[in-house]
Amino acid sequence: MAQEITTQDTQDLAAPNGETKRRAVTFMPAVDIFERGETTVIVADMPGVAPDDVDVTLDRQILTLRGKVKPHAPEGYSRLASEYRVGDYVRVFTLSDEIDQNKINAELKNGVLRLELPRSAETQPKKISVKAA
């Protein structure tokens, strides 16, 4: 489950019909980080985020994940109660200089963002042979 970052960072967002507004909060998405060979993989939960509403940026060594959730209300219905909290997602990581920044791959499927961060060839461990003297 995502952790709420702040409620002070709320913003008024117009509903699709333009009539009502909702308060949006910002959540920090839950992530799993693991390695597969020479690649680090980050998996972030961003339910309700469409592929066009994901923004992954890399500025120097700072990787920022942002996801925006568009408000949804079924056409012709008026909301009577709302317990499900809708908000946007933000998560920031500092990458090591071992990551090949030109080969980062990102994919969003079913509300799960998956990033593959391969290590550059120059920073991969090298075997040094030892000769008998």
PyMOL commands that set and color helices and strands:
alter all, ss='L'
color gray80, all
select helices_A, chain A and resi 101-103+121-123
alter helices_A, ss='H'
color red, helices_A
select strands_A, chain A and resi 3-14+21-28+31-36+39-45+49-59+62-69+87-94+105-109+112-118
alter strands_A, ss='S'
color yellow, strands_A
deselect
rebuild
show_as cartoon
